[in-house]
Amino acid sequence: MKTSISTSAIDFAFRQFDTPAGSLYVVMRHGGKRRFLSRSAALNNLAHYMVSKVFRRAGIPTNEPYEPVFHNGTLAHRVGDHTSDYLYAHQRCVRRLRRILARKREQQRWLSKWESMHNRFVKERDELQANKPF
């Protein structure tokens, strides 16, 4: 009996691949896709994709207004810093993602313990059935 934890949206959005050089994390969400070597960078960018999409749909600005600056004698516009609302939402999203992934790891550990116990039980039952006197 092989059981597994059901796949969720986070499994598709945040994937880990083992390569000869080490772990590789792939983040795909809302049309964005990137590869990372560190888990924290992957989680930060996944949260960025998610929060940016929500803010765009709600019509809330993610950055401060453009700032006019002179660069090499020409007028250019520089994007402002992220707003405090965006930064707070991003922090909350990262915390929630970490909590979800920790819960999934805990469930996976429990499932592996359950499977090993179940396999031992089935093996012992089969041995008892084979030695059953008729």
Buried (B, 14 or more C-beta within 10 A) or exposed (E): EEEEEEEEEBEEBBBEEEEEEEEBBBBBBEEBEBEBEEBEEBBBBBBBBBBBBBBEEEEEEBEEEEEEEEEEEEEEEEEEEBBEEBEEBBEEBBEEBBEBBEEBEEEEEEEEEEBEEEEEEEEEEEEEEEEEEE
